[in-house]
Amino acid sequence: MSPDDAPRAPTRPPLSISLAAFVSSFDRFAISPLIVLVAHDLGATLAEALTIASAYFLAYGVSQPVWGILSDRLGRVRLMKWTLLAAALTGVAATFAPTLSILVIARALSGAFYGAIVPTSMTYVGDTVDEANRQPALTDLMAAIAVGTASATALAGVLAHFIDWRVVFAIPAVLAVGCAFGLRRLPEPPREQPGSVVATIRAAITHRWVLIVIGLAFIEGAVVLGVLTLLAPALQSQGTGAAIAGLATAAYGVGVIITSRMVKALSSRLSMPRLIAIGGSATVLAFGLLAAHLSITTVIIAALLLGATWSFQHSSLQTWATGVLPQARGTVVSFFAGTLFAGSAVGAAFGGGLGDKNQWTLLFAITCAVGLVLTVSIVVSRRIYAGPRKS
């Protein structure tokens, strides 16, 4: 066989993997425009209704180590198929939940099962795409996730306003079943044989750079994803309807889609610390703008900027996570995703308390300051890790 006839190594994620990540993202971000409506319908306060989001994020995060260990042993594709089917069942339960308590439980279970999808998709890319093409491939995966985010935040508010908020939970449940069947023909990627569970976990939690990367992911989750969940409720507190609030925050997904193309073009020319600095600067600008003035216009601009944060900063951080300890990649990526969404739960819960008191300016000012510290920390850490030649 000539070199031209040899099969080419993949440079992007398979379509079925991207679709599964899309559905997971749709389910995760659909809640934002619904919170105020759910609170009104079920007789709860904003802070109580926000437990739907924080419980989801917490379950999503806490389940990650389990999924990482299982993906290293059972296989990436097999794990995604079964967790998608389980998530579909819990989505049906959420659709028909009669009380807030049951809804919170159903959504938490959905978060736990959907929690297997994105990190396992990232690990699949890490298994199948070489290091030179990995960040562009992960950026493609993030674009699919961004489409899910934009679709969720745009459609959820519209569907809830004109039909019923329960319909929003049924849509990803149906799509999850379709994705599970779509993954049937995808082959398992080659992967290193893991050692014992205890040895794998010990290798991860005793590795200095693994701990640093997942610690940074925790803070990023609180700053970006946790507070992002509150943009729609912040607008609704001013009298904006759920449909308009959802469409405004959907600019986040649009921002990711646009800027992810930029990352693909720039990743070969700019070092990772510089990409991180660009994304972190967008975070500071976004929350600084919101702290100065909260309106539909500023939320749209801030959401677009946070999309740039996700493309530039987060894609760099997750690329780092896939390569920091290759022999335990599934476990490390699961810890990374777990701490990211545990941070999201903390950010949503903390922000919800301030939002319940209508202290939105204070929330966004605090987030702006933390975002600045986070950006500097990631840039400095990555430069130290890479060394002077790679930074």
Stockholm file with secondary structure:
# STOCKHOLM 1.0

chainA/1-391         MSPDDAPRAPTRPPLSISLAAFVSSFDRFAISPLIVLVAHDLGATLAEALTIASAYFLAYGVSQPVWGILSDRLGRVRLMKWTLLAAALTGVAATFAPTLSILVIARALSGAFYGAIVPTSMTYVGDTVDEANRQPALTDLMAAIAVGTASATALAGVLAHFIDWRVVFAIPAVLAVGCAFGLRRLPEPPREQPGSVVATIRAAITHRWVLIVIGLAFIEGAVVLGVLTLLAPALQSQGTGAAIAGLATAAYGVGVIITSRMVKALSSRLSMPRLIAIGGSATVLAFGLLAAHLSITTVIIAALLLGATWSFQHSSLQTWATGVLPQARGTVVSFFAGTLFAGSAVGAAFGGGLGDKNQWTLLFAITCAVGLVLTVSIVVSRRIYAGPRKS
#=GR chainA/1-391 SS CCTTTSCCCCCSCCHHHHHHHHHHHHHHHTTGGGHHHHHHHHTCCHHHHTHHHHHHHHHHHHTHHHHHHHHHHHCHHHHHHHHHHHHHHHHHHHHTCCSHHHHHHHHHHHHHHHTTHHHHHHHHHHHHSCHHHHHHHHHHHHHHHHHHHHHHHHHHHHHHHHTCHHHHHHHHHHHHHHHHHHTTTCCCCCCCCCCCHHHHHHHHHTCHHHHHHHHHHHHHIIIIIIHHTTHHHHHHTTTCCHHHHHHHHTHHHHHHHHHHHHHHHHTTTSCHHHHHHHHHHHHHHHHHHHHHCCSHHHHHHHHHHHHHHIIIIIHHHHHHHHHSSGGGHHHHHHHHHHHHHHHHHHHHHHHHHHHHTTCHHHHHHHHHHHHHHHHHHHHHHHHHHHCTTTC
#=GC SS_cons         CCTTTSCCCCCSCCHHHHHHHHHHHHHHHTTGGGHHHHHHHHTCCHHHHTHHHHHHHHHHHHTHHHHHHHHHHHCHHHHHHHHHHHHHHHHHHHHTCCSHHHHHHHHHHHHHHHTTHHHHHHHHHHHHSCHHHHHHHHHHHHHHHHHHHHHHHHHHHHHHHHTCHHHHHHHHHHHHHHHHHHTTTCCCCCCCCCCCHHHHHHHHHTCHHHHHHHHHHHHHIIIIIIHHTTHHHHHHTTTCCHHHHHHHHTHHHHHHHHHHHHHHHHTTTSCHHHHHHHHHHHHHHHHHHHHHCCSHHHHHHHHHHHHHHIIIIIHHHHHHHHHSSGGGHHHHHHHHHHHHHHHHHHHHHHHHHHHHTTCHHHHHHHHHHHHHHHHHHHHHHHHHHHCTTTC
//
